[in-house]
Amino acid sequence: MSETELPLLPRCIARADGLLARFPASLTQLALRIALAVPFFRSGLTKWDGFLQLSDSAVYLFTEEFRLHLFGLEVAYPAPQLMAFLSGAGEIILPILLVLGLGTRFAALGLLVMTAIIQLTIPDGWANFHLPWAAMALAVMTYGPGRVSLDHLVAASAARIPRPASHV
C-alpha cells in the first residue's frame, strides 16, 4: 500500500513524523550539552569566593553536612577540603568544556561520575535530578557533541592536514 492509499490521519501522522525526523541532530546535541552543563555550572559558582578561593560554605558542606550513603551507612567524605575543591573545579571546568564542545565525551563522562557521587550523597534526588542528568550525560557520550562544537572543528581540520607517507 503506497502512502497516497493510506487514510488521511495515518498519512498526516507519517508526514509529520518525517518532518520531525529531519530536525538537525546537531541542535539536539547542543541542547543536551547546554541542559547538562547549566545545573552543574550554577552549583559550581556557589563553591567559589574568587579565583581558586573556595568558599567557606563549600568546605563546610563537605566537612559537616555531606555524607556518602554506602550500604546503609553514612560515611564522611575523605579529605573534605580536597573534595570541595575537586567538586568546585569540576562543576566549573566540565560544563564550560561541554558547552564549547571540547573534549565533549570526556566532559560528559566526568559529569556522569559526579552525578553518581551526588546520588551517593543525596539518594532522594535520583528521580528529579540525577536520572535526567545521567541520561543526558550518557546521550552526549554516545552521540557525541555534534557539528556545533570545537571537537567537530578540530576533527575537520585534522582531516585536512596531509599525512606524511609512512615507510614500511
C-alpha positions in Angstrom: 0.0 0.0 0.0 1.5 3.3 -1.0 1.4 6.5 1.1 -1.4 8.0 -1.1 -3.6 5.0 -0.5 -3.5 5.4 3.3 -6.4 7.1 5.1 -5.9 10.8 5.8 -5.0 10.6 9.5 -2.2 8.0 9.2 -0.9 9.8 6.1 -0.8 13.1 8.1 1.0 11.4 11.0 3.5 9.8 8.7 4.2 13.1 7.0 4.6 14.9 10.4 6.9 12.1 11.6 9.0 12.5 8.5 9.3 16.3 9.1 10.3 15.8 12.8 12.9 13.2 11.7 14.6 16.0 9.7 15.3 18.1 12.7 19.1 18.7 12.8 20.7 16.3 15.3 23.4 18.8 16.0 20.9 21.2 17.5 19.6 18.4 19.7 23.2 17.6 20.8 23.9 21.2 21.5 20.7 21.5 23.6 21.7 18.3 25.6 25.1 19.7 26.2 23.8 23.1 27.5 21.0 21.4 29.5 23.5 19.2 31.3 26.0 22.0 31.8 23.7 24.6 33.4 22.9 23.0 36.8 26.5 21.9 37.4 27.9 25.3 36.4 25.4 27.1 38.7 26.3 24.8 41.5 30.0 25.4 40.9 29.6 29.2 41.1 28.4 28.8 44.7 31.6 27.0 45.7 34.0 29.9 45.0 34.7 33.2 46.6 37.2 34.2 44.0 39.7 32.7 41.6 40.9 29.4 43.2 39.4 30.6 46.5 37.0 28.0 47.9 34.0 29.4 49.7 33.8 28.6 53.4 30.3 27.1 52.8 31.7 24.6 50.2 34.3 23.3 52.7 31.6 23.3 55.5 29.3 21.2 53.3 31.9 18.5 52.6 33.2 18.6 56.2 29.9 18.7 58.2 26.9 18.1 56.0 27.6 15.8 53.1 27.8 12.0 53.8 28.3 9.1 51.4 25.4 6.7 51.7 27.1 3.3 51.2 25.4 0.0 52.1 23.1 1.6 54.7 25.9 3.5 56.3 26.6 7.3 56.3 30.3 7.7 55.7 32.1 11.1 56.0 33.9 12.4 52.9 37.6 11.7 53.0 39.8 14.8 52.6 36.8 17.2 52.6 38.8 20.2 51.6 40.2 18.4 48.6 36.7 17.0 47.7 35.3 20.5 47.9 38.0 21.8 45.6 37.6 19.0 43.1 33.9 19.3 43.1 34.0 23.1 42.6 36.6 22.8 39.9 34.7 20.0 38.1 31.5 22.0 38.3 33.1 24.9 36.5 35.5 23.3 34.1 33.5 20.4 32.8 30.3 22.4 31.9 32.5 25.0 30.1 34.1 22.2 28.1 30.7 20.7 27.4 29.1 24.0 26.1 32.2 24.6 23.9 32.1 21.0 22.7 35.7 20.5 23.5 36.7 17.1 24.9 32.9 16.6 25.0 32.6 12.9 25.6 35.2 13.1 28.4 33.5 16.1 30.0 30.1 14.3 29.9 31.8 11.2 31.5 33.2 13.5 34.3 29.7 14.9 34.9 28.3 11.3 34.9 30.8 10.3 37.6 29.9 13.5 39.6 26.2 12.6 39.2 26.9 9.1 40.6 28.8 10.7 43.6 25.9 13.2 44.1 23.5 10.2 44.0 25.5 8.5 46.8 25.4 11.8 48.8 21.8 12.7 48.2 20.0 9.5 47.5 16.5 11.0 47.3 17.3 13.2 44.3 17.5 10.4 41.8 14.1 10.8 40.1 14.0 14.6 39.7 17.7 15.4 39.1 20.2 12.6 39.0 18.4 10.3 36.5 17.9 13.1 33.9 21.5 14.3 34.4 22.8 10.7 33.9 20.6 10.2 30.8 21.8 13.5 29.3 25.5 12.6 30.0 25.0 9.1 28.5 23.4 10.6 25.4 26.3 13.1 24.9 28.8 10.3 25.5 27.0 8.1 23.0 26.1 10.5 20.2 29.0 13.0 20.7 29.0 16.8 20.5 27.5 17.2 17.0 28.6 19.7 14.4 28.2 22.8 16.6 31.3 22.1 18.6 35.0 22.7 18.8 35.5 18.9 18.7 33.9 18.9 15.2 36.2 21.8 14.1 39.3 20.1 15.4 38.4 16.8 13.7 37.6 18.6 10.4 40.8 20.5 10.4 42.8 17.4 11.4 41.3 15.5 8.4 42.5 18.3 6.0 46.2 18.0 7.2 48.2 15.8 4.8 49.7 12.9 6.5 53.4 12.1 5.8 54.0 8.9 3.8 55.0 6.0 6.0 58.0 3.9 5.1 57.4 0.3 5.7 
